[in-house]
Amino acid sequence: MMETILVTGGAGYIGSAAVRALIEKGHDVVIVDNLSNGKKKFIDSRAKFYEVDLVDKENLAKVFSENKIDAVMHFAGYKAVDESMENAVKYSDNITGTVNLLNMMVKYKVNKIIYSSSAAVYGIPKEFLVDENCALSTINYYGFTKLASEEMIVWYSRIHEFKYISLRYFNVAGDAGLNYTDPDAKNVMSIIMEVLAGKRDKFVIYGDNYDTRDGTCIRDYIDINDLVDAHILALDAEENGIINLGTSTGVSVKELVDMTMEVTGKKLNYEVGSSREGDPAGFVASNEKAKKVLGWVPKRGIREMIKTTYRAYFG
Ligand SMILES: NC(=O)c1ccc[n+]([C@@H]2O[C@H](COP(=O)([O-])OP(=O)(O)OC[C@H]3O[C@@H](n4cnc5c(N)ncnc54)[C@H](O)[C@@H]3O)[C@@H](O)[C@H]2O)c1
């Protein structure tokens, strides 16, 4: 059924890819983004765009009164972990923005939300393979804002009877054909691309003495196109739920380095540094629940993510 979907953060990396997929499915899309990290060039011209901050209740109300919204995909949020530990005031906007959005949904009787949560809600997990029942324990303020928002959504759903799916993404990588390059590279894949581009001297592997197949940490990478597929499936989900999005397998940092050189044909300047306190040897999402509830399985592998990211950076 064709619906009008409000996409918060629709000028950002993941939101812009979701907007395009929604439009291609025949939906109408309304975007709200404050352009703090998003870019005008990523805003799909077929969508209706409001440059509004979610903390600005008055202007957010206009978005709801001027459009008949059927469901919300809530991507908007600040996401730099280090910055969240220096500026709680800014990162509290992730929570305030979610509260404002939920209140508008109640007022305008919008009864479905898909929320971008994060693996950060697990802190430093004890388990290698993390499922949704593993202990939640945030170790940075960013993670807390994600967990707080998740919990609010559950409560609002109980009290105001709307449907929700919160998706806990692991590391999102790859390009959705929009040639996205990260303005503030913090994740491994974009850092690697910046080393290849000569913007940084070298890539550092933090420790090679972990109890893993090659001694380096194992992490889980999910392709942005697979992630968007999961959101589209979540729109039609029958049940509510909080669901991990990852591969159940993972890739070691050394494997990622080797595969980058193999796929790009370029030499990556890297060194092995000392391990960082609190870095778990493995941190991989079990995707059993995603399979069961959404019928979702990741289709693209790490080589494809490297290839499309490389293309986005180097043309
Ligand atoms: N990229 C990842 O690996 C990853 C992993 C886990 C979770 N997430 C979550 O997914 C969501 C999208 O991430 P992304 O990588 O696309 O980030 P992004 O920064 O590219 O996109 C977020 C967008 O939200 C906008 N925004 C931020 N605060 C806002 C506010 N108060 N009001 C209106 N707009 C606001 C920004 O301008 C930006 O366009 C975020 O909530 C992030 O926490 C991302």
The ligand as a Gaussian input file, in Angstrom:
#p B3LYP/6-31G(d) Opt

LIG

0 1
 N       26.286000       4.827000      10.509000
 C       26.333000       3.846000      11.395000
 O       27.228000       2.970000      11.338000
 C       25.291000       3.740000      12.472000
 C       25.361000       2.666000      13.376000
 C       24.397000       2.562000      14.376000
 C       23.367000       3.481000      14.452000
 N       23.323000       4.530000      13.576000
 C       22.229000       5.506000      13.706000
 O       21.596000       5.650000      12.453000
 C       21.107000       6.974000      12.297000
 C       21.569000       7.530000      10.957000
 O       22.984000       7.495000      10.925000
 P       23.827000       8.044000       9.693000
 O       25.086000       7.242000       9.647000
 O       22.991000       8.139000       8.490000
 O       24.210000       9.481000      10.249000
 P       24.171000      10.905000       9.520000
 O       24.810000      11.874000      10.451000
 O       24.701000      10.813000       8.148000
 O       22.598000      11.181000       9.446000
 C       21.859000      11.713000      10.526000
 C       21.064000      12.888000       9.991000
 O       20.276000      13.441000      11.037000
 C       20.365000      14.861000      10.994000
 N       20.102000      15.320000      12.383000
 C       20.853000      15.095000      13.496000
 N       20.249000      15.616000      14.572000
 C       19.083000      16.169000      14.145000
 C       18.030000      16.856000      14.794000
 N       18.051000      17.104000      16.115000
 N       16.989000      17.298000      14.051000
 C       16.954000      17.082000      12.703000
 N       17.927000      16.439000      12.039000
 C       18.981000      15.984000      12.752000
 C       21.749000      15.171000      10.447000
 O       21.844000      16.419000       9.812000
 C       21.960000      14.017000       9.468000
 O       21.540000      14.361000       8.152000
 C       21.611000       7.765000      13.497000
 O       20.549000       7.872000      14.425000
 C       22.721000       6.903000      14.061000
 O       22.831000       7.060000      15.470000
 C       24.256000       4.681000      12.581000

